[in-house]
Each structure stands twice: as C-alpha cells, then as structure tokens.
Amino acid sequence: MKTWTREKKNYYAPVFVSVVICIVLFLIPTGYEGAIIYQGTDRCTAKVISVNNDRIIDTGLIRSGEQLCEIKLLGGKFEGTIVEGINTLNGSLENDKIFEPGDKALVVIDYDGDEVLFVNMIDHYRMNKEIILAVAFVLFLVLFAKDTGVRAVLSFLITILSIWKVLVPLYLKGINPIFAGLLLTIFLTALIISLVYGFHKKFVAATLGAIMGILVTCILGIIFTDQFKIHGAIMTNSESLLYAGYQHLSLTKIFMASIFIGSSGAIMDLAVDITSAVNEVVQKCPDITKREAIKSGMNVGRAAMGTMTTTLLLAYSGGYIALLMVFMAQGTPIYNILNYKYVSSEILDTMVGSFGLVLVAPFTAIAAGILLTKKTEDNQKG
C-alpha cells in the first residue's frame, strides 16, 4: 500500500508543480506592459455601422488610402458613443483589411479629457472566436483523453506562458539567446515529460534522451548557421526590432536558438515514444537484459524516424507553399533556389532538426534500456 501511495504521489506531483508554475507565470509582468505609444489611449471593440470608400485608391490588386467607418464603441471610456474611425490602407494584401457594415473591430482611441480626437481601426475583432476555439479544443482534449488531456493542456499553457513571460523578455534585454533558449527548452522538456510519466524512471530516461538530442541540435545549429552565412534578419519582422531601438540584439543568435527550440517538440515526442516502447517490452518480459532492451528501443526508433523527419519537413515547408509557387511560376532554376538564404535557412532548420531526431533515438534507447531493466547480460548468464 505504501508503494502504491508513493507511486501515486510521484505521478501527480508534476501536475501540482505545473499548476503553481502556471499561476506564477501568469501573474509576473513582462516588464514591457507600459509602452509609451499606448499611453493616453483607450482600447475597445466597436461595431461598424457604415463605411465610406471614397478615399480608397484602387489599382487592381493594390488598394491604398483611407476607409472611413462610422462606428459605435462597445466598451471603454466612451462606451455607446458613435464616432468616425479611420482604416488606413498601405497597399499590402498581407496587412490591410477592409471593413463592412456589421463587422466588429478592435479600435484604439486617442482622446483629450472627454473629447475623442482620433480612432484608429486596428483590425477585425477575433478574440471571441479565438476563445471559443480554445475552449472547444480544451474540452475535446479533456473529454477524449481525460487525465492525460488535463496534463496536455497544462503543458500547452506552460509553454505559451514561458515563451511570452520569460523567453521573449530575456531576449529583449539582450541575454544570450542561445543560453536562455537552451535553459528554457531543457526546463520545458523535463516538465512536460514529467507530466506524461510522473517522477518515474521513465521520466529520467526520456528526459536524458531528449536533452541529448536538443544539445546536438543546438551545436549543429550554431556551426552550420555560421557555415551557411545566414543572418538572423531572415526571420520575419526581425529587422523591425532593430529600428525600434533594439540594435544591441543579436538576431543571428536568436535564429540559432530558434532551430533547437523549433525541433524540441518532435525530439521530445520521439524520446517519449521510445521510452514507452522499451518500458512496455520490459513489463511484458521482466527477464529481458539491458542489451536486449536497448536493441528493442533502437528498432522502435528506426521505425519512428522515417515519419518524424518528414513531419519536420512538412512543418517547416507548409508555410512556404506560396513562395514555392512563385519560384515555379517564374521558372527559377533549382540551383538558384537552393542558394537563396531564406531557402537555405529552411533547409538548415529541417536538416539540423532531423539530425537531432536521428540521434535522440539511440540516446533514449540506451538510457531507457539501462534505467528500466533490472538484469544485465552477465546476470542472466550467471
């Protein structure tokens, strides 16, 4: 009975730890909440009553100018007030938006006392739909996976909060991105795997295997980013940071860190798969030797690697289908395509991440084989 109680405590302890960490992360400030550009303004939702498109300059696909919208403010200091909002168009299909009567928008209001000076139409209001989607996801996950679903939701929340409340502020403060990213990734890896297994030998085996894979990915990412001569400005919107007064940031090191952070999820997944497989074999065959258990783990790893490396490829390339279409439409030679730095950066992400996946299999198989079995080959012969 004592053993059962101890195992139960070890299994549920990570849940309590994760809940505490979630609460702490939620409460701590990032230190960047008081941006000067948003001081003296009010933010709220607004309903679009009517629109005036006379100031829009339409030249085929590109639309520029201003869209004037009559809107009713639905919250904040001026709730219920009907004012005119300005929707500025910059000729970018990616960033511009067009409002129609009945739309709900997020607006920022500049005011002086009780007088509204200017209303900027930020974008369509999507928060309510995002909340519905998130709640539906959580409910489905919990109903389908029950206890495991709750643990999955916790790991999801901790990951989001850790990136937003810890990693991003550290990067902005100029802390070494590789060092900070590596520490946080290792912490998240250990915590998330503990939510799967509890504080058990399986947790130790999977965590050791995953950390080794992440370290290899980190080292290779540093080496080949330099060899490929990739600058961190290749990351979308990264140059905007420099122009916003953060010239001290090392974009290239942030890019290096993004390589092992981006592949850590797949590495963690494979480490857990192999550990679970080895544990299942050991449970069915308690007399199995460490060498045999390691061999079984290797076999599972070989089978899983084929799909996991493809998973990384699809994950990284899925967002670049439009770019690939442009290359094909223009008849760009493959030789040229492979030498473009934004293509090379994706190749680097995929190949280095795949290296981590390939190596996490033997690392995890060895750790699981040693930790989860009781017999060595010499013991069995004896």
N, C-alpha and C positions, 0 to 999 in steps of 0.2 A: 504493500500500500504506500509506503514511503517513497519507493522508486517511482510509482505512478504519479504521485503528487509532485515529485521533483521534476519529472518529465513534463508534466502539465505546466508547471511554473516556467520551465525553460522555453516551452512552446509559446506561451502567452506573454512572456516578459517583453519581447520586441514590440508587441502591439502597444503596451503601455509606454514604452520608451518613445515610440514613434508618435503617439498622441501628444506627449509632452513636448517633443521637438516641434511638431506642427503648431502647437499653441504658441511656443516661444518665437518661432519664425514669423508667425502671423502678427505678433504684437510688436516685434522690434522694427524700428524705422529703417529705411534705406539710407537716410541722410540726404536724399535728393528730392524730398517732397515739396520744399518751398521754392520752386523755380520762380525767378523774378518775372518771367514773361507771363505767368498765370496769376500773379498777384493783382488785386484790384479788379478781378473779373468774376463772373458768376457762370457756372456751367449747369445746364439743364436740358431736358428734352423739349421738343416743340413739334406741333402738328402743322404741316404745310396746308394753308387754306387755298392759296392761288399762286401762280408763278407768272413771271414776265420774262420772256426770252428775247426781247428786242435787242438787248445788248450783247447777245451771243454772236460771235463771228464764226460762221460755219464754212469750212473749206474742205469738204469731203469728209475724210475720217477725223480730221483735227478740228476741235471746237475750242475756241478761246473767248475771253471776255468775261462778262458777269451775268449771272442769272439772279434776278430779283425775286424774292419769295415773301409773300405775306404769311406770317406765321403766328400761331398762338402759343405762348410759353406755358409749359405744363408743370413747371416747378421752379424752385429757387425764389429769389428775392422779388421777382416780377411775375409770379405765377398768375395766369389768366390774362396777362397783357397781350394785345395784338400789336406786333411791330413788323418792320421790314428787315429781312435777313439777306445777306449777300453771300452768294455761292460763286467763288472765283474759279474760273477755268483756265488752266495753263497749257492746254493743248496736249495733254498726256492721257491716253486711254487708261493707263495703269492707275493714275492717281485721281483723275477728275470724276465727278459724279453729277448726275442730273436728277433733280427732284421733280416729283409730280404731286398734284393736289391729293391730299390724303396721306402722304408719306409722313413718317415720324423721323425727326432728325435730332442729332446731338448738336447743340449750339454753345458758343462762348459769347458772353455778353460783356461788353465794356460799358461802364456806367460812371456817372458822377452824381453821388447822392441818390436822389430818386429819379434821375433822368437817364434813360438808355441812350448811349452815344453811338454804339455800333454793335451789330450782331453778326458774328461770323458763323456760317453754316459749315460745321466740321465734316460731318458725314451722316449717312443713314444710321439711325439708331438700331443696333443689333443686339444689345445686351440682353434684352428679354428673351430673344430666341436662343442666344448662347446659353443662358441659364436653363432653359427648357431642355436643350440638347444635353447639357452636362448632367442635369438631374435624371434624365431618361437613361443616360449611359450608366450612372452610378446605380440606379435601381435595377437595371437589367443585369449588371455585373454582380450585385449582391444577391438578387433572386436566383441567378443561374449558378454562381459559384459559392454562395453563402459565406462561410467564414473566410475562405480564400479570396472572395471578392472584396470583403472589407479590407483585407490586407493589401490587395492590389490598389484599392482606392487610396489607402494611406501612403503607399509608396509613390503613387502618382502625385498626391498633394505635396509630399515632402520634396520630391524632385523639382516641381514647379517653384515652390517657395524657396528652396535652396538656391536655385539659379537666380531668381529675381531679388531675393533679400540678401544673399551672400556673395555669389559669384560676380554678378554684374557690378555691384558697388565696389568690390575689391578691384575689379578691372579698371573702373573709372578712377580709382585712387592711385593707380599706377603700380599696384602689387604685381610681381612677376606672374604673368598669366599661366605659364606652364606649371609653376609650383602650386599656385592657387587652384588651378583646374584639376591637377593631379590629386591633390589632397581631398578636394571635394568629391571627385569621382570615386576615389577609393572609399571614402566615408559612405557615400550613397550606395555603392556596390555592397559593402558589408551590411548596411542597414536593410537594404531591400532583400538580400539573400536571407538575412536573419528572419525577416517576415515570412519567408517561404518555409524555412525549416525550424525556426526557433533556434535557441542556443544549443546546437547539437553538433556532433562531429561532421555531419553532412554540411552544416553551415561553414565550418572551418575549411573543409575540402574544397567546396565550391568557391569560397571567397579567395582562397590561396590561388586556385587556378585562374580565376577571373583577374585578380590583381596582376599576376604574372603576364597574362595576355595584354592587359592595359599598359603595363610598363614597356613591353616590347613595342606596342603600337606608338607609345609616346616617343621612344628613342628613334624608331624608324621615321616617324613624322618629322622630328627635328632635323634628322640627317637629310632626308630627301626633299624637304621644303627648301633647304639651302641648295641642294644639288639641282633642283628644278628651277631655282631662282624665282620662286613665287613670292610676291609681295602681298602682305595681308590686306591691302586695299582691294584685292579681288573680291572680298566679302561684300555683299550688298549693303549699301548705306554706311560702310565703314569710314569713307572719306569725310562724311558729314560730321563725324566725331572730331576730326582734326580741325575743321572750320568752326566748330562750336567751342573752341578753346581748350581742346584736349590734345595738343600737339605732342605732349610727353608720352602718349600711349604708343606701345609697340604693337602695331597691327599685325605684323608678321608672327610674333609670338602668340597673339590671340588666335590667329589662324592655325598655328601648330597645335595649340590646346584644343581647338575645335575638332581636330582629327580624332584624337583618342576619346574625347567626350562623346562625339557622334557615334563612334563604333562600340562604346562601352555597353550599351543596351544589348546588342547582339552577342557580345562576348559573355556578358552575364547570363544570357539566355542559354547559350551553349554549355557554359560551366554547370548550370543547374540541371540541364538535360543529362549530361554525362554522369554527374554525381547521383542523380536519381536512378539512373540505369544501373550503375555499379552497386548502389545500395539495394536495389531490387534483387540483383543477382546474389548478393551476399545473404539477404534474408531467405531466399529460396535454397541456397546452398551454403549453409553456415561453415562447412569444412573447406571451402574454396581458399586457395592460397593467395597471398598478396600479388604474386606474379600473374596468376590467372585472372584475378580481379582487374588488374591494370590492363591486361590484354583485352578483356571484355570492354573496358572503358574506351580503349583505343578504337575498337571495332565500331562502337556506337559513334564515337567522334568522327570517324571516316565517313560514316553514312550521313551524319548531320551536316558536315562541312559543305557538301555539294549544294545543298539548298540555302544554307546560311550565307555563303559568299554571294550567291545570286540575289539574296534578299538585300544585301548591302548595295549591290549594283542597281537594283530597281529603286531602292530608297533614295539614292543619290541622283540617279538619272531621271527619275519620274518628273521632277520639276523643270527639266531642261528639254522637254519634248518640242517646245516652240522654237528653241534655239537650233535643235537638230533639223527641224523643218526649214528654217531659214537657210542653213548650210546646204541642204539638198536642193532647195528651190533656186539657189544661186549657183549651183554646180561647183561648190567649193571642194577642191581636192582633199582627200583624206589626209594626205601629208601635211597640208596647211592646217587642217582642223586639229590634228593631234599636237601641233606645236603652239596653238593659241594658249595663253596662260590660263584663261578661265576654263578651258577644257582640260589642260594638264592638272589643274588644281583638283578637278573632279576625279581624274584618273588616280591622282595621289591619294585622295580620300578613300577611294574604293580599294586600291591595291594594298595600302598600308593597313586599312581596317581588316582586309582579308588575311593579311599576314598574322594579325593578332588573333583572328579566329582559328587559323590553322594551328597556331602554337598553343592556344588555350586548351585544345583537346588533349594533347599529351600531358601538359601541366596538371590539368584537372584529373585525368585518369590516374596519374601517379599519386597525387595527393589523396584521392578517394580510395585507391587500392591499398594504400598504406594505412590510412586512418580508419577505414570501415571494416577491415578484416582482422581476424584475430590470429590466424595461422600464417606462418612463413613456410616456404618450401622445405626448409630444413626440419621444422617441427613436424611436418606431415611425413617426411621420410623416416624420422625417428619413431 
